């Protein structure tokens, strides 16, 4: 028997089963769904039920202007998706291994289709074992009550809200509540998801759910997550809107210690992340928000632990180099740029290693005018000539080409060169000295 079987209380707050509690009402379906409803009416007869599920229902009830369309089918989802795609004059991508499919139609419209299923977990943090089930089974496997609602899309049943765990009431109350007491043990990533929902909607976990999250962290089960899954949850958290709530919430629930024992998920990390985002946008640097967030979160790590931390999270080498360079290099950059009498070329020489992340983090920490000048003006100063131009002066593929280009850029940064002709003249002079 799996760890989830035979021991769960549904809608665990208070520990009382809620199987018999249901809120049945009509869901007003947006006009955007009309083509899908028409197609489901045409092809859905052989199936036990066809339902909008999860976040789709939640977002419709919240009157969100855009939402993903997720459908659960009591039956073969892939067979249904093929029929749906034909009815919509679209195309289908199937994932036979997982029993799921994606229907694409119209102007970039998309429908995700899954077979209604049950899940069981052999150990905390493990991926689930799945089997076909009813819509009630499918709702019970979900993370929170606000995501455990469905709306029928078939015939006279169309729009009927299936809400066996009082998710609509929790949505109205702004409450995040798990469906059973083992929810976070089964999947500790749900703790990160709960924080994101709190942040996104201004909701809060109820007392029992928060206590379960604390307990899961305290028992070390967040450590059971693979580094890659932890990374994906942190990316999702840092890519989503304002972080003033979500970052300190990691500390409140004890999750920061599971991320790293030197991680600092505090108000300062939230402030720095926001400041980094603002500067990143101001100077059009295009740094991913998650990379900025990890820099702020990991800013107190000892230099000799940074790369091991990022390797454990399976961060790609280029991104890891930028984050590590920012954490370790920003204080040094800030300190060196406080010296008197630095030339523009010297400023660039100090700021440029591990750019753009390291100098940007130094700027977020200090707001030094020299770093503003670096991003506003100096970083964009480039030579008009290339290595090929220098090589054509008689050097060929000599390493001296790179040395001359570096010297020419230094002169241009310091205002000694202006335009292609002056650069070529200076290059000839340097070649002749070779």
DRENDO-1510 file (C-alpha; in Angstrom, 1 decimal, always signed):
<recs>
REC; n; res; u; v; w
REC; 1; UNK; +0.0; +0.0; +0.0 .
REC; 2; UNK; +1.3; +3.5; -0.8 .
REC; 3; UNK; +1.8; +6.1; +1.9 .
REC; 4; UNK; -1.4; +7.9; +0.7 .
REC; 5; UNK; -3.8; +4.9; +0.8 .
REC; 6; UNK; -6.1; +4.2; +3.6 .
REC; 7; UNK; -5.0; +7.0; +5.9 .
REC; 8; UNK; -6.1; +10.3; +4.4 .
REC; 9; UNK; -8.8; +12.7; +5.6 .
REC; 10; UNK; -10.2; +14.7; +2.8 .
REC; 11; UNK; -10.1; +18.5; +3.1 .
REC; 12; UNK; -7.8; +18.0; +6.1 .
REC; 13; UNK; -8.4; +21.2; +8.0 .
REC; 14; UNK; -9.9; +20.1; +11.2 .
REC; 15; UNK; -9.4; +16.4; +10.2 .
REC; 16; UNK; -13.0; +15.6; +9.3 .
REC; 17; UNK; -13.8; +13.9; +6.0 .
REC; 18; UNK; -15.8; +16.1; +3.7 .
REC; 19; UNK; -16.9; +13.5; +1.1 .
REC; 20; UNK; -20.5; +14.3; +1.5 .
REC; 21; UNK; -20.1; +18.1; +1.4 .
REC; 22; UNK; -20.6; +19.6; -2.1 .
REC; 23; UNK; -21.5; +22.9; -3.5 .
REC; 24; UNK; -23.5; +22.3; -6.6 .
REC; 25; UNK; -24.3; +25.4; -8.7 .
REC; 26; UNK; -24.0; +26.7; -12.2 .
REC; 27; UNK; -20.8; +28.2; -13.5 .
REC; 28; UNK; -21.3; +31.0; -16.1 .
REC; 29; UNK; -19.0; +29.8; -19.0 .
REC; 30; UNK; -17.3; +32.6; -20.9 .
REC; 31; UNK; -18.1; +33.1; -24.6 .
REC; 32; UNK; -14.5; +32.1; -25.4 .
REC; 33; UNK; -15.4; +28.5; -24.6 .
REC; 34; UNK; -18.4; +28.4; -27.0 .
REC; 35; UNK; -16.4; +26.6; -29.8 .
REC; 36; UNK; -15.1; +24.0; -27.3 .
REC; 37; UNK; -18.6; +23.4; -25.8 .
REC; 38; UNK; -20.1; +23.0; -29.2 .
REC; 39; UNK; -17.3; +20.5; -30.1 .
REC; 40; UNK; -17.7; +18.6; -26.8 .
REC; 41; UNK; -21.4; +18.3; -27.5 .
REC; 42; UNK; -20.6; +16.8; -30.8 .
REC; 43; UNK; -18.0; +14.2; -29.7 .
REC; 44; UNK; -18.4; +13.7; -26.0 .
REC; 45; UNK; -21.3; +11.2; -26.0 .
REC; 46; UNK; -19.2; +8.0; -25.5 .
REC; 47; UNK; -17.5; +9.4; -22.4 .
REC; 48; UNK; -18.6; +9.2; -18.8 .
REC; 49; UNK; -18.0; +12.9; -18.3 .
REC; 50; UNK; -16.1; +15.9; -19.8 .
REC; 51; UNK; -15.2; +18.7; -17.4 .
REC; 52; UNK; -13.3; +21.9; -17.1 .
REC; 53; UNK; -11.0; +21.4; -14.1 .
REC; 54; UNK; -8.7; +23.0; -11.7 .
REC; 55; UNK; -7.2; +26.4; -12.4 .
REC; 56; UNK; -9.6; +26.9; -15.3 .
REC; 57; UNK; -12.6; +26.9; -13.0 .
REC; 58; UNK; -10.8; +28.9; -10.3 .
REC; 59; UNK; -9.8; +31.6; -12.8 .
REC; 60; UNK; -13.3; +31.8; -14.3 .
REC; 61; UNK; -14.8; +32.2; -10.8 .
REC; 62; UNK; -12.2; +34.9; -10.1 .
REC; 63; UNK; -13.2; +36.6; -13.4 .
REC; 64; UNK; -9.6; +36.5; -14.6 .
REC; 65; UNK; -9.4; +38.0; -18.2 .
REC; 66; UNK; -7.3; +35.1; -19.5 .
REC; 67; UNK; -7.0; +31.5; -18.4 .
REC; 68; UNK; -5.7; +28.2; -19.6 .
REC; 69; UNK; -8.3; +25.6; -20.7 .
REC; 70; UNK; -7.8; +22.3; -18.9 .
REC; 71; UNK; -10.2; +19.4; -19.5 .
REC; 72; UNK; -10.5; +16.1; -17.7 .
REC; 73; UNK; -12.3; +13.2; -19.4 .
REC; 74; UNK; -13.8; +10.2; -17.7 .
REC; 75; UNK; -12.4; +7.8; -20.3 .
REC; 76; UNK; -9.6; +7.8; -22.9 .
REC; 77; UNK; -8.2; +11.4; -23.1 .
REC; 78; UNK; -6.1; +10.8; -26.2 .
REC; 79; UNK; -9.0; +9.3; -28.1 .
REC; 80; UNK; -11.2; +12.2; -27.0 .
REC; 81; UNK; -8.6; +14.8; -27.9 .
REC; 82; UNK; -8.3; +13.5; -31.4 .
REC; 83; UNK; -12.1; +13.7; -31.9 .
REC; 84; UNK; -12.1; +17.2; -30.3 .
REC; 85; UNK; -9.3; +18.4; -32.6 .
REC; 86; UNK; -11.2; +17.2; -35.7 .
REC; 87; UNK; -14.4; +18.9; -34.5 .
REC; 88; UNK; -12.5; +22.2; -33.9 .
REC; 89; UNK; -10.6; +21.9; -37.3 .
REC; 90; UNK; -7.4; +21.9; -35.3 .
REC; 91; UNK; -4.6; +19.5; -34.6 .
REC; 92; UNK; -3.5; +17.3; -31.7 .
REC; 93; UNK; -0.3; +16.5; -29.9 .
REC; 94; UNK; -0.5; +13.4; -27.9 .
REC; 95; UNK; +1.7; +12.2; -25.0 .
REC; 96; UNK; +0.8; +8.5; -24.9 .
REC; 97; UNK; +3.1; +7.7; -21.9 .
REC; 98; UNK; +1.2; +10.1; -19.7 .
REC; 99; UNK; -2.3; +9.7; -21.2 .
REC; 100; UNK; -2.5; +13.4; -22.0 .
REC; 101; UNK; -2.9; +15.5; -25.2 .
REC; 102; UNK; -2.9; +19.1; -26.4 .
REC; 103; UNK; -5.5; +20.4; -28.9 .
REC; 104; UNK; -4.4; +23.4; -30.9 .
REC; 105; UNK; -7.0; +25.3; -33.0 .
REC; 106; UNK; -8.0; +28.8; -34.2 .
REC; 107; UNK; -5.7; +31.7; -33.5 .
REC; 108; UNK; -3.2; +30.2; -31.0 .
REC; 109; UNK; -6.0; +28.6; -28.9 .
REC; 110; UNK; -5.0; +25.6; -26.8 .
REC; 111; UNK; -6.8; +22.9; -24.8 .
REC; 112; UNK; -5.0; +20.5; -22.5 .
REC; 113; UNK; -6.8; +17.2; -22.1 .
REC; 114; UNK; -6.1; +14.6; -19.4 .
REC; 115; UNK; -7.8; +11.4; -18.3 .
REC; 116; UNK; -9.5; +11.8; -15.0 .
REC; 117; UNK; -7.3; +9.8; -12.6 .
REC; 118; UNK; -6.2; +8.8; -9.2 .
REC; 119; UNK; -2.7; +9.3; -7.8 .
REC; 120; UNK; -0.6; +7.5; -5.1 .
REC; 121; UNK; +2.8; +8.4; -3.7 .
REC; 122; UNK; +5.3; +5.7; -2.7 .
REC; 123; UNK; +7.4; +8.2; -0.7 .
REC; 124; UNK; +7.5; +11.9; +0.1 .
REC; 125; UNK; +8.7; +13.9; -2.9 .
REC; 126; UNK; +8.4; +11.0; -5.3 .
REC; 127; UNK; +6.5; +11.4; -8.5 .
REC; 128; UNK; +3.0; +9.8; -8.3 .
REC; 129; UNK; +1.7; +6.5; -9.7 .
REC; 130; UNK; -1.5; +7.2; -11.6 .
REC; 131; UNK; -4.5; +5.2; -12.7 .
REC; 132; UNK; -7.8; +6.1; -14.4 .
REC; 133; UNK; -10.6; +7.3; -12.1 .
REC; 134; UNK; -13.7; +9.4; -11.7 .
REC; 135; UNK; -13.9; +13.2; -11.7 .
REC; 136; UNK; -14.1; +13.1; -7.9 .
REC; 137; UNK; -10.9; +11.0; -7.8 .
REC; 138; UNK; -9.3; +13.5; -10.1 .
REC; 139; UNK; -10.3; +16.5; -7.9 .
REC; 140; UNK; -9.1; +14.7; -4.8 .
REC; 141; UNK; -5.5; +14.3; -6.2 .
REC; 142; UNK; -5.2; +18.1; -6.6 .
REC; 143; UNK; -3.2; +20.4; -4.4 .
REC; 144; UNK; -5.8; +22.8; -2.8 .
REC; 145; UNK; -9.5; +23.1; -2.6 .
REC; 146; UNK; -9.6; +26.2; -4.8 .
REC; 147; UNK; -8.1; +24.0; -7.6 .
REC; 148; UNK; -10.4; +21.0; -6.8 .
REC; 149; UNK; -13.5; +22.1; -8.7 .
REC; 150; UNK; -14.8; +21.1; -12.0 .
REC; 151; UNK; -17.5; +22.2; -14.4 .
REC; 152; UNK; -19.4; +19.9; -16.7 .
REC; 153; UNK; -19.3; +20.6; -20.5 .
REC; 154; UNK; -21.9; +18.1; -21.6 .
REC; 155; UNK; -25.5; +18.6; -22.7 .
REC; 156; UNK; -28.0; +19.5; -20.1 .
REC; 157; UNK; -25.3; +19.1; -17.4 .
REC; 158; UNK; -23.4; +22.0; -19.0 .
REC; 159; UNK; -22.0; +24.5; -16.4 .
REC; 160; UNK; -22.8; +22.3; -13.4 .
REC; 161; UNK; -20.1; +23.1; -10.8 .
REC; 162; UNK; -18.7; +20.0; -9.1 .
REC; 163; UNK; -17.2; +21.2; -5.8 .
REC; 164; UNK; -16.9; +18.3; -3.3 .
REC; 165; UNK; -14.4; +20.0; -1.1 .
REC; 166; UNK; -15.9; +23.5; -0.7 .
REC; 167; UNK; -13.4; +25.2; -2.9 .
REC; 168; UNK; -15.8; +27.9; -4.0 .
REC; 169; UNK; -16.3; +28.9; -0.3 .
REC; 170; UNK; -12.5; +29.0; +0.2 .
REC; 171; UNK; -12.1; +31.1; -3.0 .
REC; 172; UNK; -14.7; +33.6; -1.6 .
REC; 173; UNK; -12.8; +33.6; +1.7 .
REC; 174; UNK; -9.3; +34.0; +0.2 .
REC; 175; UNK; -8.2; +30.8; +1.8 .
REC; 176; UNK; -5.6; +28.3; +0.7 .
REC; 177; UNK; -6.5; +24.9; +2.1 .
REC; 178; UNK; -5.2; +21.4; +1.4 .
REC; 179; UNK; -7.5; +18.5; +0.7 .
REC; 180; UNK; -5.9; +16.1; +3.2 .
REC; 181; UNK; -3.3; +16.0; +5.9 .
REC; 182; UNK; -0.7; +14.2; +3.8 .
REC; 183; UNK; -0.8; +16.7; +0.9 .
REC; 184; UNK; +2.5; +18.4; +1.5 .
REC; 185; UNK; +4.2; +15.0; +2.4 .
REC; 186; UNK; +3.0; +13.6; -0.9 .
REC; 187; UNK; +4.4; +16.6; -2.8 .
REC; 188; UNK; +6.4; +19.2; -1.0 .
REC; 189; UNK; +6.4; +21.4; -4.1 .
REC; 190; UNK; +2.9; +22.3; -3.0 .
REC; 191; UNK; +4.3; +24.5; -0.3 .
REC; 192; UNK; +6.0; +26.7; -2.9 .
REC; 193; UNK; +2.7; +26.7; -4.9 .
REC; 194; UNK; +0.7; +27.8; -1.8 .
REC; 195; UNK; +3.1; +30.7; -1.3 .
REC; 196; UNK; +2.7; +31.7; -5.0 .
REC; 197; UNK; -1.1; +31.6; -4.6 .
REC; 198; UNK; -0.9; +33.7; -1.5 .
REC; 199; UNK; +1.3; +36.2; -3.3 .
REC; 200; UNK; -0.7; +36.2; -6.5 .
REC; 201; UNK; -4.2; +36.6; -5.1 .
REC; 202; UNK; -3.6; +38.0; -1.6 .
REC; 203; UNK; -4.9; +34.8; -0.1 .
REC; 204; UNK; -3.6; +33.1; +3.0 .
REC; 205; UNK; -3.2; +29.5; +4.0 .
REC; 206; UNK; -5.6; +28.6; +6.8 .
REC; 207; UNK; -4.0; +27.7; +10.2 .
REC; 208; UNK; -4.1; +24.0; +9.7 .
REC; 209; UNK; -2.6; +24.1; +6.2 .
REC; 210; UNK; +0.2; +26.4; +7.4 .
REC; 211; UNK; +0.9; +24.0; +10.3 .
REC; 212; UNK; +1.1; +21.1; +7.9 .
REC; 213; UNK; +3.6; +23.0; +5.8 .
REC; 214; UNK; +5.7; +23.8; +8.8 .
REC; 215; UNK; +5.6; +20.1; +9.8 .
REC; 216; UNK; +6.6; +18.9; +6.4 .
REC; 217; UNK; +9.6; +21.2; +6.3 .
REC; 218; UNK; +10.6; +20.4; +9.9 .
REC; 219; UNK; +10.6; +16.7; +9.0 .
REC; 220; UNK; +13.1; +17.3; +6.2 .
REC; 221; UNK; +10.8; +16.3; +3.3 .
REC; 222; UNK; +11.6; +19.4; +1.3 .
REC; 223; UNK; +15.1; +18.0; +1.1 .
REC; 224; UNK; +13.6; +15.0; -0.6 .
REC; 225; UNK; +12.9; +17.1; -3.7 .
REC; 226; UNK; +15.4; +16.8; -6.5 .
REC; 227; UNK; +17.5; +19.8; -7.2 .
REC; 228; UNK; +15.8; +20.3; -10.5 .
REC; 229; UNK; +12.3; +20.3; -9.0 .
REC; 230; UNK; +13.5; +22.8; -6.3 .
REC; 231; UNK; +15.0; +25.0; -9.0 .
REC; 232; UNK; +11.8; +25.0; -11.0 .
REC; 233; UNK; +9.7; +26.0; -8.0 .
REC; 234; UNK; +12.1; +28.8; -7.2 .
REC; 235; UNK; +12.0; +30.0; -10.8 .
REC; 236; UNK; +8.2; +30.0; -10.8 .
REC; 237; UNK; +8.2; +32.0; -7.5 .
REC; 238; UNK; +10.7; +34.6; -8.7 .
REC; 239; UNK; +9.0; +35.0; -12.1 .
REC; 240; UNK; +5.6; +35.8; -10.6 .
REC; 241; UNK; +4.9; +39.4; -9.8 .
REC; 242; UNK; +5.8; +41.2; -6.6 .
REC; 243; UNK; +7.9; +39.2; -4.1 .
REC; 244; UNK; +7.4; +41.3; -1.0 .
REC; 245; UNK; +5.2; +38.5; +0.5 .
REC; 246; UNK; +6.6; +35.4; -1.1 .
REC; 247; UNK; +10.3; +35.7; -0.2 .
REC; 248; UNK; +9.8; +36.3; +3.6 .
REC; 249; UNK; +7.1; +33.6; +3.6 .
REC; 250; UNK; +9.9; +31.1; +2.6 .
REC; 251; UNK; +11.6; +32.0; +5.9 .
REC; 252; UNK; +8.3; +32.0; +7.9 .
REC; 253; UNK; +7.6; +28.4; +6.9 .
REC; 254; UNK; +11.2; +27.3; +7.3 .
REC; 255; UNK; +11.8; +26.6; +3.6 .
REC; 256; UNK; +14.8; +28.9; +3.3 .
REC; 257; UNK; +16.9; +26.5; +5.3 .
REC; 258; UNK; +15.9; +23.7; +2.9 .
REC; 259; UNK; +17.0; +25.8; +0.0 .
REC; 260; UNK; +20.4; +26.4; +1.7 .
REC; 261; UNK; +21.4; +26.9; +5.3 .
REC; 262; UNK; +22.9; +30.2; +4.4 .
REC; 263; UNK; +20.0; +31.4; +2.2 .
REC; 264; UNK; +18.5; +34.7; +3.3 .
REC; 265; UNK; +14.8; +34.9; +2.5 .
REC; 266; UNK; +14.2; +38.1; +4.3 .
REC; 267; UNK; +12.7; +41.6; +3.7 .
REC; 268; UNK; +16.1; +42.7; +2.4 .
REC; 269; UNK; +16.1; +39.9; -0.2 .
REC; 270; UNK; +12.7; +41.1; -1.3 .
REC; 271; UNK; +13.8; +44.7; -1.5 .
REC; 272; UNK; +16.9; +43.8; -3.5 .
REC; 273; UNK; +15.0; +41.6; -5.9 .
REC; 274; UNK; +12.6; +44.4; -6.6 .
REC; 275; UNK; +15.4; +46.9; -7.0 .
REC; 276; UNK; +17.3; +44.5; -9.4 .
REC; 277; UNK; +14.1; +44.1; -11.5 .
REC; 278; UNK; +13.7; +47.9; -11.7 .
REC; 279; UNK; +17.3; +48.4; -12.8 .
REC; 280; UNK; +17.2; +45.5; -15.2 .
REC; 281; UNK; +14.2; +47.0; -16.9 .
REC; 282; UNK; +15.6; +50.5; -16.8 .
REC; 283; UNK; +18.8; +49.5; -18.6 .
REC; 284; UNK; +17.1; +46.8; -20.9 .
REC; 285; UNK; +19.5; +44.1; -19.8 .
REC; 286; UNK; +17.1; +41.2; -20.2 .
REC; 287; UNK; +18.3; +39.2; -17.2 .
REC; 288; UNK; +15.7; +36.6; -16.1 .
REC; 289; UNK; +13.9; +37.6; -13.0 .
REC; 290; UNK; +14.6; +34.2; -11.4 .
REC; 291; UNK; +18.3; +34.8; -11.8 .
REC; 292; UNK; +18.1; +38.1; -9.9 .
REC; 293; UNK; +16.0; +36.5; -7.2 .
REC; 294; UNK; +18.5; +33.6; -6.6 .
REC; 295; UNK; +21.2; +36.2; -6.4 .
REC; 296; UNK; +19.4; +38.1; -3.6 .
REC; 297; UNK; +18.4; +34.8; -1.9 .
REC; 298; UNK; +22.0; +33.5; -2.0 .
REC; 299; UNK; +23.8; +36.7; -1.2 .
REC; 300; UNK; +25.1; +35.5; +2.2 .
REC; 301; UNK; +26.5; +32.2; +1.0 .
REC; 302; UNK; +30.2; +31.8; +1.5 .
REC; 303; UNK; +32.1; +32.0; -1.8 .
REC; 304; UNK; +33.3; +28.4; -1.6 .
REC; 305; UNK; +29.6; +27.1; -1.3 .
REC; 306; UNK; +28.0; +29.1; -4.1 .
REC; 307; UNK; +28.8; +26.8; -7.0 .
REC; 308; UNK; +28.0; +23.7; -5.1 .
REC; 309; UNK; +24.6; +25.2; -4.2 .
REC; 310; UNK; +23.9; +26.1; -7.8 .
REC; 311; UNK; +25.1; +22.7; -9.1 .
REC; 312; UNK; +22.7; +21.0; -6.6 .
REC; 313; UNK; +19.9; +23.0; -8.1 .
REC; 314; UNK; +21.0; +21.9; -11.6 .
REC; 315; UNK; +21.3; +25.5; -12.8 .
REC; 316; UNK; +22.8; +25.7; -16.3 .
REC; 317; UNK; +26.5; +26.6; -16.3 .
REC; 318; UNK; +26.1; +30.0; -17.9 .
REC; 319; UNK; +23.4; +31.1; -15.5 .
REC; 320; UNK; +25.3; +29.6; -12.5 .
REC; 321; UNK; +28.4; +31.6; -13.5 .
REC; 322; UNK; +26.4; +34.8; -13.7 .
REC; 323; UNK; +24.8; +34.2; -10.3 .
REC; 324; UNK; +28.0; +33.2; -8.6 .
REC; 325; UNK; +29.9; +36.1; -10.1 .
REC; 326; UNK; +27.2; +38.5; -8.9 .
REC; 327; UNK; +27.2; +37.1; -5.3 .
REC; 328; UNK; +30.9; +37.0; -5.0 .
REC; 329; UNK; +31.9; +39.9; -7.2 .
REC; 330; UNK; +29.4; +42.7; -6.4 .
REC; 331; UNK; +30.9; +43.7; -3.0 .
REC; 332; UNK; +34.4; +43.8; -4.6 .
REC; 333; UNK; +33.1; +45.9; -7.5 .
REC; 334; UNK; +31.4; +48.4; -5.2 .
REC; 335; UNK; +34.5; +48.7; -3.0 .
REC; 336; UNK; +36.8; +49.3; -5.9 .
REC; 337; UNK; +34.6; +51.8; -7.6 .
REC; 338; UNK; +34.6; +54.0; -4.5 .
REC; 339; UNK; +38.2; +54.9; -5.2 .
REC; 340; UNK; +39.0; +58.5; -6.3 .
REC; 341; UNK; +40.3; +59.4; -9.7 .
REC; 342; UNK; +39.1; +56.4; -11.8 .
REC; 343; UNK; +39.1; +56.8; -15.5 .
REC; 344; UNK; +36.1; +55.6; -17.6 .
REC; 345; UNK; +38.3; +52.7; -18.8 .
REC; 346; UNK; +39.2; +51.7; -15.3 .
REC; 347; UNK; +35.5; +51.8; -14.3 .
REC; 348; UNK; +34.7; +49.4; -17.2 .
REC; 349; UNK; +37.7; +47.1; -16.3 .
REC; 350; UNK; +36.3; +46.8; -12.7 .
REC; 351; UNK; +32.6; +46.4; -13.7 .
REC; 352; UNK; +32.8; +44.3; -16.8 .
REC; 353; UNK; +33.8; +40.8; -15.4 .
REC; 354; UNK; +30.6; +38.8; -14.9 .
REC; 355; UNK; +28.6; +41.6; -16.5 .
REC; 356; UNK; +25.7; +42.3; -16.5 .
REC; 357; UNK; +24.7; +40.5; -13.3 .
REC; 358; UNK; +27.6; +41.4; -11.0 .
REC; 359; UNK; +27.7; +45.2; -11.7 .
REC; 360; UNK; +23.9; +45.3; -11.6 .
REC; 361; UNK; +23.9; +43.7; -8.1 .
REC; 362; UNK; +26.6; +46.1; -7.0 .
REC; 363; UNK; +24.4; +48.9; -8.2 .
REC; 364; UNK; +21.4; +47.5; -6.3 .
REC; 365; UNK; +23.5; +47.4; -3.2 .
REC; 366; UNK; +25.1; +50.8; -3.4 .
REC; 367; UNK; +23.4; +53.0; -6.0 .
REC; 368; UNK; +26.9; +54.3; -7.0 .
REC; 369; UNK; +26.8; +57.0; -9.7 .
REC; 370; UNK; +29.7; +55.4; -11.5 .
REC; 371; UNK; +27.7; +52.2; -12.0 .
REC; 372; UNK; +24.7; +54.2; -13.4 .
REC; 373; UNK; +27.2; +55.8; -15.8 .
REC; 374; UNK; +28.5; +52.3; -16.7 .
REC; 375; UNK; +25.0; +51.0; -17.7 .
REC; 376; UNK; +23.8; +54.3; -19.2 .
REC; 377; UNK; +26.9; +55.0; -21.3 .
REC; 378; UNK; +30.1; +53.1; -20.9 .
REC; 379; UNK; +28.9; +49.6; -21.4 .
REC; 380; UNK; +27.6; +50.6; -24.8 .
REC; 381; UNK; +30.8; +52.0; -26.1 .
REC; 382; UNK; +32.2; +49.7; -28.8 .
REC; 383; UNK; +34.9; +50.0; -31.4 .
REC; 384; UNK; +33.9; +50.7; -35.0 .
REC; 385; UNK; +36.6; +48.4; -36.3 .
REC; 386; UNK; +36.9; +44.7; -35.8 .
REC; 387; UNK; +39.6; +42.1; -35.3 .
REC; 388; UNK; +39.5; +41.4; -39.1 .
REC; 389; UNK; +40.4; +45.1; -39.7 .
REC; 390; UNK; +43.4; +44.8; -37.4 .
REC; 391; UNK; +44.5; +41.5; -38.8 .
REC; 392; UNK; +44.4; +43.0; -42.3 .
REC; 393; UNK; +47.0; +45.5; -41.2 .
REC; 394; UNK; +49.6; +42.7; -41.4 .
REC; 395; UNK; +49.1; +40.7; -38.1 .
REC; 396; UNK; +47.1; +37.9; -39.5 .
REC; 397; UNK; +45.7; +35.6; -36.7 .
REC; 398; UNK; +48.2; +36.8; -34.1 .
REC; 399; UNK; +47.2; +37.0; -30.4 .
REC; 400; UNK; +48.4; +40.6; -30.7 .
REC; 401; UNK; +45.1; +41.4; -32.5 .
REC; 402; UNK; +43.1; +41.0; -29.2 .
REC; 403; UNK; +45.7; +43.0; -27.3 .
REC; 404; UNK; +45.4; +45.9; -29.8 .
REC; 405; UNK; +41.6; +45.8; -29.7 .
REC; 406; UNK; +41.7; +46.0; -25.9 .
REC; 407; UNK; +44.0; +49.0; -26.0 .
REC; 408; UNK; +41.9; +50.7; -28.6 .
REC; 409; UNK; +38.8; +50.3; -26.6 .
REC; 410; UNK; +40.5; +51.6; -23.5 .
REC; 411; UNK; +41.5; +54.7; -25.5 .
REC; 412; UNK; +38.0; +55.1; -26.8 .
REC; 413; UNK; +36.4; +54.8; -23.4 .
REC; 414; UNK; +38.7; +57.6; -22.2 .
REC; 415; UNK; +37.8; +59.8; -25.1 .
REC; 416; UNK; +41.0; +59.5; -27.1 .
REC; 417; UNK; +39.4; +58.1; -30.2 .
REC; 418; UNK; +36.4; +59.1; -32.2 .
REC; 419; UNK; +35.2; +57.1; -35.1 .
REC; 420; UNK; +36.5; +54.4; -37.5 .
REC; 421; UNK; +39.3; +56.4; -39.1 .
REC; 422; UNK; +40.9; +57.4; -35.8 .
REC; 423; UNK; +40.7; +53.8; -34.6 .
REC; 424; UNK; +42.3; +52.5; -37.8 .
REC; 425; UNK; +45.1; +55.1; -37.4 .
REC; 426; UNK; +45.7; +54.1; -33.8 .
REC; 427; UNK; +45.7; +50.5; -34.8 .
REC; 428; UNK; +48.3; +51.1; -37.6 .
REC; 429; UNK; +50.5; +52.8; -35.0 .
REC; 430; UNK; +50.3; +49.9; -32.6 .
REC; 431; UNK; +50.9; +47.3; -35.4 .
REC; 432; UNK; +54.0; +49.2; -36.5 .
REC; 433; UNK; +55.4; +48.9; -32.9 .
REC; 434; UNK; +54.9; +45.2; -33.0 .
</recs>
